[in-house]
């Protein structure tokens, strides 16, 4: 493999890793957004429930409360979906790093660099 091919492979690896990290960052921002939305809805839901109880209204029959509960469920589904996507992306990146490290180790074993490192440790200790 030529030096240009090796550099191209290294650059491709770093581009894939950066792209994966960017995707994870976007998903985490998405989680934060839906978490904030859920918190706001929970606050409004609490206020509406409190008012309904004060007015002696049946909470389960209030359309506003029912719609807010559905919004909370949708937000939680979005959050769990984004968390799952983050875990998948982390696994992909980890596997890609492992493959890349194995390729590097395979190249360094053939060049004898590992033998030189272990020999250097023995000569320093002697």
N, C-alpha and C positions, 0 to 999 in steps of 0.2 A: 504494500500500500504506500503510495507516495505521500509526501508531506502535505501537499495540497488536499489530498483526499482525507487525511487525518484531521487537518484543520477544518475542512468542510463538515466532517462528522462531529467534531467538537462544537462547532458553531451551531449545527443543527440541534445537538443535544441541549445547549444552553437556550436556544430559541424555544424549544419544546417546553423546557422547564419554566422559562419566563412566561410563556403563554398559559401554562397550567396554573402558575401562581396567580396570574392576572384573573383567570377564570374563577379561582377560589376566592379571591378578593371581591369580585363582583357578586358572588353568591353570598358572601358574608355581609356585604352591604345590603343585599336583598333581605337577608334574615333580620338585620337591624331595622330596616324599614317596616317589614311586616310585624315585627315585635313592637315597635312604637305604635303602629296602627292598632294592634290588638290591645295594647295598654290604654290607648285613648278610648276605644270602644268599651272596654271593661269599666272605665271610669263613668262613661255616659250610661252604661247599663246599670251600674250601681245607683246612679242618680235617678234614673227612670224607675227602677224598682222601689227605691225609697219613696218617691212621689206616689207611685201606685199604691203602696201600702198605706201611706198617709191618707190617701183619698178613698181607701177601702175598695180599691178596684182589684179584680182578679189578675194577678201578674201573668199567668199562663195564657190569658186571652188577649193580652196587649200585643198588637201587631208590631209595634216599634221594638219591643223587647225581643220578640221572636226573630225579627230580621237582624237584630244586633247579635243574637246568639249564632245565627247562621254566618254572619260576617266573621265572627270570632273563629268558628270552625274552619272557614275558608282560609283565614290568616294562618291558623295552626297547620293546616295541610300544606300551605306554601312554605312555611318554615321547615316542616319535617322533610318536604321534598328537596329543599335547598340543602339541608343538612346531609341528606342521603347523597345528593350530587357531589357535595364536598368530599365525603368519604370515598366515593368512587374515584374522583379526580386525584385525591391523595394516594390511593392505591395505584392508579395508573402511573403517577409520577414516581412513586417508590419503585415500581417494577422497572420503569425506564432507567432510573438511576442504577438499579442493580445490574441491568443488562449492560449499561455503559461502563460500569466499574469492571465487570467481567471482561469486556473487550479490552479495557486498559490493562488489566492484569495479564491477559493473554499476550498482549504485545510486550509487556515488561518481562515476562517469563522467558520469552524468546530472545530478548536482548541481553539477558544475564544480569540485569540490574538487581534482582532479588538476591542473587549469589553475592554480589559486591556489597550489599547492605549487611548481610549476615556476616560476611567475612570482616567487614569494617568494625562491627561490634566486637568480634573476637579479638581482633588485633588491638583495639583500644583497651580491652580488659586485660590483656597479657602483659 
